[in-house]
Amino acid sequence: MRLEEMQLHTSPFLEGYSNGDAEVVRFFDYKSPYDKHEWTKRQQELKRYSFPRKGLTDYLTTYNQKIGSSAKTIENIQKLNAEESLAVVGGQQAGLLTGPLLVIYKCISTIQLAKQAEKELNVPVVPIFWIAGEDHDMDEINHVMVPKNNTAKKVSLKSASNVKSSASLWEWDSDEVQPWLKEVFSSFGETAFTSDLVAETERILKDSDSIVTFFAKLLSKWFSEEGLIVLDSGDPSLKKLQSSMLKEMIVHNKAIDEAFNVRTEELCTSGYSAPIEIQENNAHLFYTKNQERILLYRDEEGFSSKEKDFTISESELLEEAINHPEKFSNNVVTRPLMQEFLLPVLSFVAGPGEIAYWAVLGKVFGQFNRMMPILTPRLSFTLVTTGVNELLQSKAITVKQVLENGTEEYKREWYAMNRPIETYDTVQSVKAEFTSSYEKLIRLAEDIDPKLLAVADLNLKRILSEIDYMENKLEQRVRKKVKEPLAEFDEIMLQLKPTGILQERVWNIYQFVNEGGSFLMNQLVQYPYQFNGKHKIVYV
């Protein structure tokens, strides 16, 4: 495996945050995500807070044993019982076959940052992946993108229900999912690794009762030997630990919303767009009724659905928070607060969009006399297979050029230097000249014996067909010289920057493991990366 780094300019806000731009970092409590001195500051800050460590470790042990985690993960969970222990947290919605590559990169980032912090601070620091199992947007998670017919094709799995229940509650029949799985691997193509990979994935699928369990088991398979702890935010067993914080969110609901609104307006005044939509009287909490998640809004009676077809008083909602915390779930504003209440978060590993929405949460945290954790931009990668690297070398272009500019410009330059020889006009001219000259033979045949006209006509057609045959051969050579290389530019673009966006947001890790084998994942997770804001180009 070979690594190169480059500076990508995909998100001005992320770039400003990474570079310490005063107009950006003022929205965060820790201004220098790559400065290890910030770790010490955060470590001291966390000593002010208490966490439900016993209940947390009991839950995490049970859940991670359920998904087949290793002894290393269980050992890390037990470390959380120590008052000085800390966590590096990353998270994402559950996705089929682990979702897009960026999910894998979040796991790798979380694992590596935890190791670096533990070495630096000399206290236990464990990596935790927070599965957003509460989310109910199935269209975001029910598919895998595969390369097909020179484009990125979505292979979707139909949801069993249209009800807006959390992903953790989306149960499925694994036998019904299996045809979808076979279609996906068929799209990847048959390699020396396919058979074993499919068999192992089918085994895991068969033991999974939902998309979240399937996702969690796959993360455990790939990362539990590195000690990654997996947490499902939609698990009712975890929600039992959340009652006291839910009560705080209900009692201080208006203050949370106002703090969020004020910070969002400040961000917009600075010239950045609002990362989260402002909705009047949004309670930033969901309540589940009849397995459907209902986003709550404040009103004169307490709380209600947007359509007012569900209402509940504040006192009733507080009682529900105490007796039935499993009925509640957080939205994008309150989820970080709940995470902060449950876990001793040294740093949260965030993608560009997440860093933008954390920027509007500072005053929300302030309502609870807390500081936001250190926001560490996750590692960002582009994987380059041997085949794609060979294509790049044949065109004398680099991955950096493709990521910055695409391939169209280089495609046009290549075409201008390798413009094809025109065959059609020449062939048509030869056929016309020959037909004209052949008229002399036809007249001669008619003078000798009119019965020869049929023979002469048949002979002309045969000769013209031979010229057509030659034309086809010429065209084949032209296509091979020009059209195939042009198609190779398109293949480079498809693999490295599909639909014009970064590979990590589209392709799935199983596409690459199917081609290169399972040891690819070991190489990716164990390479000693630097957290420096630069994009990693990995030749595999």
Secondary structure, 3 states (H helix, E strand, C coil): CEEEEECCCCCHHHHHHHCCCHHHHCCCCCCCCCCCHHHHHHHHHHCCCCCCHHHHHHHHHHHHHHCCCCHHHHHHHHHCCCCCCEEEEEEECCCHHHCEHHHHHHHHHHHHHHHHHHHHHCCCEEEEEEECCCCCCHHHCCEEEEEECCEEEEEECCCCCCCCCCHHHCECCHHHHHHHHHHHHHHHCCCCCHHHHHHHHHHHHHCCCEHHHHHHHHHHHHHHHHCCEEEECCCHHHHCCCHHHHHHHHHCHHHHHHHHHHHHHHHHHCCCCCCCCCCCCEEEEEEEECCEEEEEEEECCEEECCCCCCEECHHHHHHHHHHCHHHEEECCCCHHHHHHHHCCEEEEEECHHHHHHHCCCHHHHHCCCCCCCEEEECCCEEEECHHHHHHHHHHCCCHHHHHHHCCHHHHHHHHHHCCCCCCHHHHHHHHHHHHHHHHHHHHHHHHHCCCHHHHHHHHHHHHHHHHHHHHHHHHHHHHHHHHHHHHHHHHHHHHHCHHHCCHHHCCEHHHHHHHHCCHHHHHHHHCCCCCCCCEEEEEC
